[in-house]
Each structure stands twice: as structure tokens, then as C-alpha cells.
């Protein structure tokens, strides 16, 4: 049995990962799944809506995946939703990296990873795709998945200017579109986002260096130059697109069919022609004090990624 190719998007929430994974998943031979690490913990247990609009329990695609992998979701959902916080947390990353853990932890982690290996295989089988696009974003999840023999992992680090991310996480009252109970998305203070963003990017750099096929995409480049940005990223992760594979991606727009992606932003439910517009509201909306704190905490990476400094790579005029 050949390895399942998985293109894993790692990055901070509110960085455009839903848009990115849908753009990638629309290419022939690929299937986007949304945030698979939310499947057992939230999507299945809360019966959240799939990207196709149906509740998870009524979606024909995910029903077929559950039957293929486990003979139905009921046999694994409760168990894995219980295991996930016990084995895949940021504070457990050193255990996964060093292997210095107790017998119980290793046994539970092996069980968790076996279920995910079966899940990826079933997604590939049901969809007929060669590449599964997983936008889970979590570095802890990615550290865990690297332990699975039989997964051909490719890593794509999506990064957005930390000040834009901080401004987005500072907004309250945004409804979770996939939720059926009207729940709203959580918030973080700008200084908290700065620390999380910097730590996540450090871990992403470590993971990228340890992965044979890895690349980085800036959100700002994705919306300003979508097709060349995707082409370059896919070449860098060893999945160079065939001629015409990105025909759905225009100069400043993208045409997307409904998909079966889970969780993520409200972009999950948008289909048809989508105009790509840079969200840089942070320049006027993020308070000056918060902007200074976020810039100071994340400055090394902002310099390295070309967001500030003499070598900054500004988004071309007209991209906004």
C-alpha cells in the first residue's frame, strides 16, 4: 500500500488558511478537508456543518469516509475526542520529539495516530485524490503526525503579518458559521497573539527544516499574486502543478466549487467567483500601543519574512 500524500498547512488562525486550502483542494487530484484536528473534538461531537452546508452527520462524503475507515463514526468519535487533549497538546511536544514519555502516554498516542492514519487513507480512497489538504494549522498535531509510517507529509507554513493577525483575534462577536447553535469565535489580546505567533513560527521553522518537502507562503502574497504564489509553493513541496491545474485561480480572484472542508472561517461556505482583497485593517484599527507591543515581540520574524526593514516586500499597490 502506497503512502498517503498529505499537504499540511501550519500557521496561526485568522491568517487565511481556509482560503488557501480550498484553492489548493480545487486542483485536480487534490481534496481539501478543512481542519481535521477539529473533526473529533468539535465537528462530529457538535454535529457542525460541513462546507457543503449539511450537518456533519448528514454529509454523504464524511459518512462514506467514516464507513470506509471505521465502519461508522460512532466507534471512534467519543474515544478520540477523549484522547486528543491527553496526547496532542503544545506542552507534550517535547515528549513527542524526544520519546521520553511513560507507557500510558505512548500507548494512547499510538492509538490516536492509528485512527488518523486510517482517516487519511479513507479520505484518499473515497475522494479518489492523490493529495489530501489538511488545514489543521496546529504544530502539536503536526509533530504527532510525523510519527506515522505511511504518511508522505508535505508542510506549507502560511504566515500573515503578526499585526494583522492580532487585530483579527481582537474582534469580538464573530459568529462561527459552521456551528448550529450561534456560538461565536474566541478572542485573544494583541500581546497574547504576539507571543503565540512568535512561538508558532519558531516551531514551524523547526518542522520545516526537519521535513524533506516544506515551503512558506505569505497571506499578503497569496491575495496579491495568487497563481504564481501557489505555483511556487507547490513546486517547493514537490507537488508541482500540471498545466492548467490552477485554471480556477485568476489574477485577483478565484473560482471555487463547494467542498467538504470542516471548521475554519466563514470562507468555507462561499462558492463561485471570489474576489481576493487584502485585509490590512490593522493599519488603522489596531491601537498604537498594541501595535508597538506586537511589533516588538515578533520583530525578528517580521524582519525575516520581509514585513519590515530595508528588505521589506510590500504588497503591490492595488492589491487592497
C-alpha positions as CSV (number, residue, x, y, z in Angstrom):
1,X,0.0,0.0,0.0
2,X,1.5,3.3,-1.1
3,X,1.9,6.2,1.4
4,X,-0.9,8.8,1.5
5,X,0.3,12.2,0.4
6,X,-0.8,14.9,2.9
7,X,-0.1,18.6,2.4
8,X,-0.4,20.0,5.9
9,X,-0.9,23.8,6.4
10,X,0.7,25.1,9.6
11,X,0.2,28.6,10.9
12,X,-1.7,30.9,13.1
13,X,-5.5,31.1,13.0
14,X,-7.0,34.1,11.2
15,X,-4.3,34.0,8.5
16,X,-6.3,32.9,5.5
17,X,-5.8,29.1,5.8
18,X,-9.4,28.3,4.8
19,X,-9.0,30.2,1.5
20,X,-5.6,28.6,0.9
21,X,-6.7,25.0,1.5
22,X,-9.7,25.5,-0.7
23,X,-7.6,27.0,-3.5
24,X,-5.3,24.0,-3.3
25,X,-8.0,21.5,-2.9
26,X,-9.7,22.7,-6.1
27,X,-6.8,21.5,-8.2
28,X,-7.3,18.1,-10.0
29,X,-6.0,15.2,-7.9
30,X,-6.4,17.1,-4.6
31,X,-9.1,17.2,-1.9
32,X,-9.4,19.8,0.8
33,X,-10.6,18.6,4.2
34,X,-10.6,21.7,6.3
35,X,-9.2,21.4,9.9
36,X,-9.0,17.7,10.5
37,X,-7.8,18.1,14.1
38,X,-11.2,19.6,14.9
39,X,-13.2,16.6,13.5
40,X,-13.4,14.5,16.7
41,X,-13.2,17.3,19.2
42,X,-15.8,19.7,17.8
43,X,-17.2,18.9,14.4
44,X,-18.6,15.4,15.0
45,X,-19.5,15.8,18.6
46,X,-21.3,19.1,17.9
47,X,-22.6,18.0,14.5
48,X,-21.2,21.2,12.9
49,X,-21.9,22.0,9.3
50,X,-19.7,20.7,6.6
51,X,-18.5,23.1,3.8
52,X,-21.2,21.6,1.6
53,X,-23.8,23.0,4.0
54,X,-25.0,19.8,5.5
55,X,-24.6,18.9,9.2
56,X,-21.6,16.5,9.6
57,X,-23.9,13.5,10.4
58,X,-25.8,14.1,7.1
59,X,-22.9,14.8,4.8
60,X,-22.6,11.9,2.2
61,X,-18.9,12.4,1.8
62,X,-18.0,12.2,5.5
63,X,-20.5,9.4,6.1
64,X,-18.6,7.4,3.4
65,X,-15.2,8.3,4.9
66,X,-16.4,7.1,8.4
67,X,-17.7,3.9,7.0
68,X,-14.6,3.2,5.0
69,X,-12.2,4.0,7.9
70,X,-14.0,2.7,11.0
71,X,-17.3,1.2,9.9
72,X,-19.0,4.4,11.1
73,X,-18.1,7.4,13.3
74,X,-19.8,6.1,16.4
75,X,-17.0,3.6,17.1
76,X,-14.2,6.2,17.4
77,X,-15.6,9.7,17.9
78,X,-16.0,9.5,21.7
79,X,-12.7,7.8,22.3
80,X,-10.6,10.1,20.1
81,X,-12.3,13.3,21.5
82,X,-11.2,12.0,24.9
83,X,-7.7,11.1,23.8
84,X,-6.9,14.3,21.9
85,X,-6.3,16.6,24.9
86,X,-4.4,13.8,26.6
87,X,-1.8,13.3,23.9
88,X,-1.7,16.2,21.5
89,X,-1.1,19.5,23.3
90,X,1.7,22.1,23.0
91,X,3.2,21.1,26.3
92,X,3.5,17.5,25.1
93,X,5.7,18.4,22.1
94,X,8.9,17.7,24.0
95,X,7.6,14.2,24.7
96,X,6.9,13.5,21.0
97,X,10.2,14.9,19.9
98,X,12.4,13.1,22.5
99,X,10.4,10.0,23.0
100,X,10.8,10.4,26.8
101,X,7.3,9.5,27.9
102,X,5.5,7.0,30.0
103,X,4.0,3.7,28.7
104,X,0.4,5.0,29.0
105,X,1.2,8.2,27.0
106,X,2.9,6.2,24.2
107,X,0.0,3.7,24.0
108,X,-2.6,6.4,23.8
109,X,-0.6,8.4,21.3
110,X,-0.2,5.3,19.1
111,X,-4.0,4.7,19.2
112,X,-4.6,8.4,18.3
113,X,-2.2,8.2,15.4
114,X,-3.6,4.9,14.1
115,X,-7.0,6.4,13.9
116,X,-5.7,9.4,11.9
117,X,-3.7,7.2,9.6
118,X,-6.9,5.2,8.8
119,X,-8.7,8.6,8.4
120,X,-6.3,9.9,5.8
121,X,-6.4,6.6,3.9
122,X,-10.2,6.6,3.8
123,X,-10.3,10.3,2.6
124,X,-8.0,9.4,-0.2
125,X,-10.0,6.3,-1.1
126,X,-13.4,8.0,-1.0
127,X,-12.3,11.1,-2.9
128,X,-10.0,9.4,-5.3
129,X,-7.5,12.2,-4.7
130,X,-3.7,11.8,-4.7
131,X,-3.1,14.6,-2.2
132,X,-5.1,15.4,1.0
133,X,-5.0,19.0,2.0
134,X,-5.2,19.4,5.8
135,X,-5.5,22.9,7.2
136,X,-5.3,21.9,10.9
137,X,-2.5,24.5,11.4
138,X,-1.5,23.1,14.8
139,X,2.2,22.5,15.3
140,X,1.5,19.9,18.1
141,X,-0.7,17.9,15.7
142,X,2.0,18.1,13.0
143,X,4.7,16.9,15.5
144,X,2.4,13.9,16.2
145,X,1.6,13.1,12.6
146,X,5.3,12.9,11.7
147,X,5.4,9.7,13.7
148,X,3.0,7.9,11.3
149,X,4.7,5.5,9.0
150,X,2.8,5.5,5.7
151,X,2.1,9.3,5.6
152,X,4.0,11.3,3.0
153,X,3.9,14.6,4.7
154,X,4.5,17.9,2.9
155,X,4.4,21.1,5.1
156,X,3.2,24.5,4.0
157,X,3.7,27.3,6.5
158,X,1.2,30.1,6.0
159,X,2.2,33.3,7.6
160,X,0.4,36.6,7.9
161,X,1.8,39.9,9.3
162,X,1.5,39.5,13.1
163,X,-0.2,42.8,13.5
164,X,-3.0,41.8,11.1
165,X,-3.4,38.5,13.0
166,X,-3.5,40.4,16.3
167,X,-6.2,42.8,15.0
168,X,-8.3,39.9,13.7
169,X,-8.1,38.0,17.0
170,X,-9.1,41.2,18.9
171,X,-12.5,41.3,17.2
172,X,-15.4,40.1,19.4
173,X,-18.8,38.7,18.4
174,X,-17.8,36.9,15.2
175,X,-20.2,34.0,14.8
176,X,-18.9,30.6,14.0
177,X,-20.6,29.8,10.6
178,X,-20.3,26.1,10.9
179,X,-21.9,26.0,14.3
180,X,-25.7,25.3,14.6
181,X,-26.1,27.0,18.0
182,X,-25.0,30.5,17.2
183,X,-21.7,30.2,19.0
184,X,-19.1,33.0,18.5
185,X,-15.4,32.7,17.8
186,X,-12.9,33.3,20.7
187,X,-10.7,36.3,21.1
188,X,-7.1,37.0,22.2
189,X,-5.5,40.2,23.4
190,X,-2.8,41.5,21.0
191,X,0.1,40.8,23.3
192,X,-1.1,37.2,23.8
193,X,-1.4,36.8,20.0
194,X,2.2,38.2,19.6
195,X,3.6,35.6,21.9
196,X,1.6,32.7,20.3
197,X,2.5,33.9,16.8
198,X,6.2,34.1,17.5
199,X,6.3,30.7,19.2
200,X,4.3,29.1,16.4
201,X,6.6,30.5,13.7
202,X,9.6,29.2,15.6
203,X,8.2,25.7,15.8
204,X,7.1,25.9,12.1
205,X,10.7,26.8,11.2
206,X,12.0,23.7,13.1
207,X,9.4,21.5,11.5
208,X,10.2,22.8,8.0
209,X,13.9,22.2,8.5
210,X,13.2,18.6,9.5
211,X,10.8,17.9,6.6
212,X,12.1,17.0,3.1
213,X,9.3,19.0,1.4
214,X,8.4,22.3,3.0
215,X,7.6,25.8,1.9
216,X,6.3,29.1,3.3
217,X,3.5,31.3,1.8
218,X,2.7,34.8,2.9
219,X,-1.0,35.6,3.1
220,X,-0.3,39.0,1.5
221,X,1.4,37.4,-1.5
222,X,-1.5,34.9,-1.8
223,X,-4.1,37.6,-2.3
224,X,-1.9,39.9,-4.4
225,X,-0.3,37.2,-6.7
226,X,-2.3,34.1,-6.2
227,X,-1.4,31.9,-9.1
228,X,2.4,32.4,-9.0
229,X,2.4,32.2,-5.3
230,X,0.6,28.8,-5.3
231,X,2.8,27.5,-8.2
232,X,6.0,28.3,-6.3
233,X,4.8,26.8,-3.1
234,X,3.6,23.6,-4.8
235,X,6.9,23.2,-6.6
236,X,8.8,23.7,-3.3
237,X,6.9,20.9,-1.6
238,X,7.4,18.6,-4.5
239,X,3.9,18.8,-5.9
240,X,4.4,20.9,-9.0
241,X,1.1,21.5,-10.6
242,X,0.4,20.2,-14.1
243,X,-0.5,22.6,-16.9
244,X,-4.0,24.0,-16.3
245,X,-4.2,22.6,-12.8
246,X,-4.7,26.1,-11.3
247,X,-7.0,27.4,-14.0
248,X,-9.5,28.3,-11.3
249,X,-7.1,30.9,-9.9
250,X,-7.2,34.3,-11.7
251,X,-5.0,37.4,-11.3
252,X,-7.1,38.7,-8.3
253,X,-9.9,36.2,-8.0
254,X,-10.6,32.5,-7.6
255,X,-13.5,30.3,-8.7
256,X,-14.4,27.7,-6.1
257,X,-17.0,24.9,-6.0
258,X,-18.5,23.9,-2.7
259,X,-16.2,21.5,-0.8
260,X,-16.4,19.2,2.2
261,X,-14.0,21.2,4.3
262,X,-14.5,21.2,8.1
263,X,-14.3,24.0,10.6
264,X,-12.3,27.1,9.6
265,X,-13.6,30.5,8.7
266,X,-16.9,31.6,7.0
267,X,-15.0,31.4,3.7
268,X,-15.8,27.7,4.0
269,X,-19.3,28.4,2.7
270,X,-18.6,30.8,-0.1
271,X,-18.7,29.4,-3.6
272,X,-18.4,30.8,-7.1
273,X,-16.1,33.7,-8.0
274,X,-14.3,35.2,-5.0
275,X,-12.5,38.5,-5.3
276,X,-9.2,38.4,-3.4
277,X,-8.8,41.5,-1.4
278,X,-6.1,42.3,1.1
279,X,-7.3,42.7,4.7
280,X,-4.9,45.3,6.2
281,X,-7.4,46.9,8.5
282,X,-4.9,46.6,11.3
283,X,-3.1,49.7,10.0
284,X,-5.9,51.9,11.2
285,X,-7.9,49.6,13.6
286,X,-5.1,48.2,15.9
287,X,-4.4,50.7,18.7
288,X,-0.9,52.3,18.5
289,X,0.2,50.8,21.9
290,X,-0.9,47.3,20.9
291,X,0.8,47.7,17.5
292,X,4.1,48.6,19.2
293,X,3.9,45.6,21.5
294,X,3.1,43.1,18.7
295,X,5.9,44.6,16.5
296,X,8.5,44.4,19.3
297,X,7.7,40.8,20.3
298,X,7.6,39.5,16.7
299,X,10.3,41.8,15.2
300,X,12.8,39.0,14.3
301,X,10.3,37.2,12.2
302,X,8.8,40.3,10.7
303,X,12.3,41.2,9.5
304,X,13.0,37.7,8.2
305,X,9.7,37.4,6.3
306,X,10.1,40.9,4.7
307,X,7.3,42.7,6.6
308,X,9.6,45.4,8.0
309,X,13.1,46.7,7.3
310,X,15.0,47.8,4.3
311,X,14.3,44.5,2.5
312,X,10.6,44.6,3.2
313,X,8.5,43.1,0.4
314,X,5.4,45.3,0.3
315,X,2.2,44.2,-1.4
316,X,1.8,45.9,-4.8
317,X,-0.4,48.9,-5.0
318,X,-3.9,48.0,-6.0
319,X,-3.9,44.7,-4.1
320,X,-6.0,46.1,-1.3
